[in-house]
Amino acid sequence: MKAAFSLFLIFNSLCSFACELNRPIISLSGPLTMMLEEMNLLGDKNLVGISNFHPVKTYDGQIFSGGLFLSKSVLNKNSEAFIFYDRSREFLKLLKSSKHKFYKAVETRELTPFEVVADLLLSIDQFTSKCESAITKLELKMEKLQQKLSKIKGRNAVFFLGEIKSKLPELVIANDGFVTFLKQNKNYKTYPSTLSYVPWSKKSLSKLKDLVLVGIHEGKMFQLTKASSNRYNIQFRGILTPGIRQIYFLEKFYQLEFL
């Protein structure tokens, strides 16, 4: 009986110090939702809901039609919840036209996945309680991964938005997400453009020597398939969502033998 009572006290003690959200929030931001998943906060009672576009592994809460498909009635019904959304002029207009007063845009443009994570941890700090230890632990983990991944060396690679089949996808990921991080490495060359996504050209591709072409698409797990001699496809959960999941993709990518 005493042993059972002791276990009960230990359990309650651990629960009382568990990281949690301190006010209702709605995450219509993919990067934030994936961060909440990483911090084991998807089941938190103060997470009102997330967007149906977010590639979470499991989630039992309320799911909203994200972005411009979200109705004003949903916003008004949850007027006390703080809304996080990926920056969009159109969605900001929707928010301003509703009665909702609490919202913030998540910035990811031209940021590396590590910069996105750092910004999110700062943003989420005021919306959480008893998370100091978890945040510090995650920051240290990201620091070690960044040091490791900054040493990537290998063949030049161009990343296409979509799966490579008989033809190459129309768009190249030139300066967005994990590609932004890879471009910081002077020894690693990819498609030359300052734009996030651009139609590719044969002239630009021909300037890159020892080239690997990689098709990128969303999937439930990491999977590499070969399309031809120098063409590959990679699928990964959250591969197109800036932030924590792209860091884990880079960790997998770093281990690939063909690079």
BELSULKA-V846103 format. One record per helix or strand. SS is the DSSP state (H for helix, E for strand). FROM is the first residue (numbers start at 1). LEN is the number of residues. If there is no record, write none. Layout:
BEGIN
SS_FROM_LEN + SS_FROM_LEN
END
This chain:
BEGIN
H_2_15 + E_20_2 + E_25_4 + H_30_9 + E_47_5 + E_62_3 + H_67_3 + H_72_6 + E_82_5 + H_89_9 + E_103_4 + H_113_13 + E_128_2 + H_132_18 + E_156_7 + E_171_3 + H_177_7 + E_197_3 + H_202_5 + E_211_8 + E_223_6 + E_231_6 + H_244_11
END
